[in-house]
Amino acid sequence: MSEPLVELDGVEKHFGDFVAVRDANLTIGQGEFIAIMGPSGCGKTTTLRMLAGLDAPTNGEIRIAGKRMNDLPAHERDTPMVWQSLALFPYLNARENVEFGLKMRGVEAGERRKRALNWLDRMEIGEFAERNVETLSGGQRQRVALARALVTEPQLLLLDEPLSALDAHLVIRMQSVLTRLQRELGITFVYVTHSQSEAFAMADRVVIMSKGEIAQIGTPREIYRAPKTRFVAEFVGRNNILQGRVTEHAKDVSTVDTALGTFTVPGKTEVGSDVAIVVSADMMQIGPGENTLEATVLSEEFVGSMVTIFLEAEDGTELKIQMQERALGDLDLSAGRRHTLSWAQSDGHLLTEGTT
């Protein structure tokens, strides 16, 4: 990791008896793109608000560039925030919205105008500089909000679900804009989102939160392929989870007894331990293999070139297989059809923490 810019050290936020964030410990490097994910009410936006100075932590310490920030108000921090609602001023045009932060800093009018127009050009909307923001499209207003946040050239930019109101094709375009800008400028981004695709496409590391606590921090691949708890495994991706107990292990491979059979998985833990085997939907196949079980087709879901097949095992466990539509071939996937499913031993992940 690069030089630390943001440090959360045992940070908590209480609202009366309710603990919104509990014992959060997180270090973010200079120039890093961090995404914070989790279900509604998990504490991700409260964490962002504490970084912005809009909420003060109840316990713990927040440091930015080594400086304690707990009691520093928002207007004295260099931590601009791009809101889900964008919070643009409807009575100002695009250029005037971008100039606003510079005006509050006492920047001279000519310099403000020059810098604002430069940033609108960088956002590819310079031609709309004198247009009232109410007349702009959602994607154009999004770019105005980003230009307003970046024109002051901060070290740290906070983003609270900034793409959630955009159409799907605009989301993909704006992801490209954001990642390009972040790499070019070297600014640290802390990005809160519900969207796994956004977080995984853009972030260097992803923070998963649950019930006010950080459940896991890692690269998108680590989070997706090696979840640490059952919650993360269920929240991220489309995983198949089989509960069981370790009966033996040898050469870093564990044998696990489950209600659906006995399976082997990489990893070593104490015999008799309750564990779970996690197999991603794209790692499971229809047909024979190293680990096999029987299941009945429930339904299919087509999304573009990908298809997800939902099946049910004999004990009622729902299973999922994800594959390219062209790979289906002559498979009979009609509801009620019974199939043998399998996965390679190396494609399973042994879950030993928070398995229930």
N, C-alpha and C positions, 0 to 999 in steps of 0.2 A: 504494500500500500504506500502511496505517496505521503508527504507530510500531513499530519492530521490537521483538519480545519475545524471540524465540528466534533464535540465530545459530549455525550450524555452519560453522566455518572450517577447511577442509582436514582434516576429521575422518576418522580411520582406526581400525579395530579389527582387531588380529591375534590369532589363536589359534594360537600356534606359527608354523608356516610358512603357515598358511591365513589369507588376508586376507578377513574377513567384510564389511568396509566400507572402501572406498578413496576418499580425497580427496573427501569429501562436503562440498559448499558449499550452504547453504540458509539463507534468512532468512524467518522467519515473523512476520507482523504481529500486533499486539495485536488480539484479537477475531476472528482468522481461523480458518477451518475448513480444515485441511489433511488430505488423505488420502494415505497412502503405499501404493502397490500394487507387486506384482511376484510372480514365481513363488516357490515354496518355495526357501529358501536364498539369496535375493537380497540379504539384509541389512536388510530392513525392520524386523523385530522387534529385531535387534541395535541398530539406530539408536534405536528407542524405548527400549530398556533403557539406552542411554547417556544419553538425556535424563532418564530416571528416576533415574539414579545407581546402577543395579544392575550396570552394566559401566562401567569407566573407559576412555576412548579411549586408544589406543596413541600416536597422533599427532594434532596439530591442537588446536582449542579449541572448547569449547561455552560459550556465554554465554546467560544468561537475565536479562532486564532489565538488560543491560550488565555483569552480574557473571560472572566466570569460574567455571565449575561443575565442571571436570575432577576435582578432588580432593574435592568436597563429597559426603559419603555420602547415601544415599537418604533417611534419616530427618531430615536437615537441609534437605531441599528441599521446596518447596511444589508438588510434582508428583505428585498422586495418580494411580493407574493402575487402569483397569477391565480385568480380565483376561478372556481367552476362557473360562477355567474359573470366573470370577466370584470364587473364593477367599473365599466367605462362611464365617463361623464356624458350623458346624452345631449347636453347643451353645447358641447365642444366638438369641433371637427377632429379628424384623425390626427393631424399634426399637433393640435393643441392638447389632445389627450397625452400624446407622447412627451410633449414639452413639460407637462405638469410637474413631474418629479424634479426636473432641472430648475423650474421656477421656484419651487419650495427651497431649493438649495442656493438660491440667489444668483444663478447663472444668468449672464446678460442676454437680452432678448435676441440679438443677432446670432450669438453662439447657440442658444437654445434651438432656434429655427434650423440652423445648419445641421446640428446633431440629430434633431428629430427627423428631418428629411432624409438624412443618411441612413437612419435605421429603418425608415419606411421603405427606402429603396432596397435595403438588404433583405427585407421581408417580402420583396417583390410586389409591393402595393403603393409605391411612390405616386402613382397616377391618381390615387384616391386621397391624397394628403389633405385637400381642402373640402372633402366630403364629410357631412355630418355622419357620425358613426351609426346612427339609427337607420341610415339608408344602405349600409354595407351588409354583405352576406355574413353568415355565421363564421366561415373560415377567415374572411377578411377582418372581422372584429377580433377574432382570436389572434391574428398577427399584430393588430394594433396593441392589444393587451401585452403581448410578448415584447414588442418594441418599447412600450412604456416602461416595462420592468428592466429591460436590458440597456436602455440608453444611459443609465448612470454607471454602467460597467461594474456591477457588484461582484464580490467574491462568491456570493452564495445566492442562488435563486430558489424560491420555494414555489411549488406548483400543486394546487389542490384540485385534482380531477379536471384539468383544463380542457380535455377533449371530449368529455362525457356528453355534451350537447350537440356534437357534430355528427353529420351523416358518416356512414362507414367509409366511403371513399375519401372523405376529407380527413378522417382520423389517420389513415395510412399516409396521406400526404404530409400531415402535420407531424407525424412521428419522424419522418425523414428530415423535416425542417428543424425540429428540436435536436435530434442527434447531431446533425451537421453543425448547428450553432454551438452546441455544448462542446464538441470536439475542437472547433475553430477557436473559441474564446477561452477554453480552459476553465470555465466557470463551474463550480460545484452545483449540481442540481439535486434537490430532494423533492421527489415526485410521488404524491399520494394518488392511488388509483384503485378501483375495483377490478380493473381489467387485467387479466393474466397476460393476454397477448401484448398489451401496451408495455407492461413491466418487463416481460421477457425480451421484447424486441429492442428496447432502448437501454435498459439499466446494466451497469457493470455488476452491481450486487442488488439483491432483493431482500427486503425485511418482511417477514410474515408475522402479523400480530393477531392475537386471539385473547379476548376478554381482558384487554389492557396490558397484556404481557407480550414480549417478543418471543415467538415460538421458534424461529429459525432465521439465520442470516447466511446468505451464500450467493454464489453466482446463479444465474438462471438455470444452468445445467445441474448444479448441485441440488437446488431446490426441487427441480423436476424429477431427477433420477434418483436422488438419495434423501427423501424426506426423513426428518428425525422423529416425528411423532405421527400418530394416526390422524390428528387434526390436519397437519400439513399435507399428508398423503391424500386426504379426502378433499381438501380445499383446492389443491393444485392438480391440474390435469384430469385425466380420467383413469384412475387407478383401480385395479382389482385388489382387494385386501382379504386375506385368508387368515383367520385367527387360529393359533395352534400352540403346541408345546414342544420344546426341543427334547428329542429322545436320545440323540447321540451327535457327536461331531468328530470330524477327522479331516486333517489337512485343510483347515480353514473353510470347511463346508459343514453346515448343520443339517440334520435330518429333523423335520418338523411333522408331527402328527396333527392333522386337522379333521374336521367333520367330513371333508370331501376326499380324504386320502392322505397318504404320506408323501411329502415332497422334500427335495433337497434345494438348498439355497446357499450362496456364498456368505461367509460370516461365521463368527464363532462366539457362542455365549454358553452360559452354564446349563448343563443338562437339567431338565425339569423347569426351565424358565418359560413363562408365558410370553409369546412373541406374536408377531404378525408377518406374513409374507406379502410384500407389495409387488405387483406385476403391472406395469403400465399397459394400457389398452393396446398400444401399438407394438408391444412385445409379445402379445398372446396371439396364437394362430389357431385356425381350424385344421385339424389333422393330427397325426401322431407326433410324439416328440419325447423329450426327456421327462418332463413332468406332465401328467395327463389327468383329465377329469371329464365327466360327461355333463352336458348342459343342453337345455331346450331353448330354441329361438323364441324371443318375445316380439321383437320389432327391429326395424332398421331406421337409421337417420342419415339422410344424404345431405352433405354440406359441400357443394362444389364437387371436386374430384375425390373427396374423402367420404367414407361411409363408416358409421359406427353401428355395430350389431349388438343389440342387448339380448342377453340370455339369462336363464335361471337354472341354477344347479338344483340337485334333488332336495337339499335342505332349505331352499328358498333364497339362497345367496344370489344377488344380481351380479352378473359378470358382463364385461364389455370388451369388445374387440374393435380396433380401429385400423382400417386399411384403405389402400387406394381402390377406387371403384373399379378400375380396369383389372385389378388382381382378383376380383370375385370369380371370374370365369363362369363355370357351370354350377357353382355351389347352389344348393337348394336352401334358401334362407326364409322359406315360408314359416309363418308362426306355427309352433308346435313341433317343428322338425328337430330331431335330436342329433347332436354332433359331439365328437371328441375334440376337446380343446387341449392345447399344449403350449409350453414355453420352455426355452432353454434354461438350464440351471443357472447359467451366468447372467440371465436377464431378470432374475428375481432379486429383491432387496429385502434384507432382514431388518425388521423394525423391532427394537427392544425397548424403546422409551414411549410412554403414553400410548400403549397399544389398545386400550379400551376406551 
